[in-house]
Amino acid sequence: MKPSLVDIHARVNGRNAGVLGNERFYKFAVFLPLIERQGELHVLFEVRAHTLRRQPGEVCFPGGKVDRHDQSPKNAAIRETCEELGILEREVSVIGELDFLVTSFQSIVYPFAGVINVASELSPNPDEVEEVFTVPLSHFIANPPERHDIRVHVQPDDSFPFHLIPNGEEYNWSSSNMPEFFYYYRDYVIWGMTARILYHFIQLLDENK
C-alpha cells in the first residue's frame, strides 16, 4: 500500500489526539468525595482491606478499573464508589473531572471530584474497605503536604540491543524526579496517587496560585 496525501488527510486531519500507546494501558477511575459533616465540607477516604492483594491497609479514594461495560471513566468512578461504600447512584453527584494521570506502570487514572449526599450511615463493602474516615477540607488547605522525591532511572533488560544505538552501553539515559506527597491526619498517612490527586485538587482551590 502506498498512501496518498488524500489518504493521510482522511486519517489525520481533525483527529482527536490521545495518549500514545494508550490501547495497551490499564484504565482506572477514581472519585474524590466531598461530604458535609456538622456544617463543614470533609473529604472522605477509605482504608483498603488488609485481605486485598494490592496495597492492603493503605488510604485511598473510592475507585477501580474501568470495565468494558462502563460507558465512560465517569460512570466507572460512580459505579465503584457505590459498590465500595454501599450507597445508591443517586447519592453521588460529580462536580467535574480533574487532570488524569499517566503512570510509569502503563496505566491511566481518571479522577473526578464530587459530593456524596447520604441521609443514613455508609455501608462499606468489607471485602474491599477496612474502614472509612473523613477529614475537614480546611485541614488540607491549612496544612500543605510534605514532599519527597523519588529518583526514576532507565534500566534496559539484558537483551537490549546496545550495539544499535549511539554510544552503546554508555548511552546517556534520561532520569527524572517523581514527587511524592505526604499528608497527615491523626494516625492516618495519605500518600501515593491519592495524595497526588488531593494535592492537585487543593491547588485548584488555591486563589493565590
ABEGO torsion letter per residue (X at the ends): XBBBAAAAAAAABGBBBBBBGAAABBBBBBBBBBBBBGGBBBBBBBBBBAABABGBGBBBBBEEBBBAABABAAAAAAAAAAAAAGBBAAABBBABBBBBBBBAAGBBBBBBBBBBBBABBBBBBAAABABBBBBBAAAAAABBBBBBBBBBBBBBBAABBAAABBGEAABBBBBBBBBBBBBBBEABBBBEAAAAAAAAAAAAABAAX
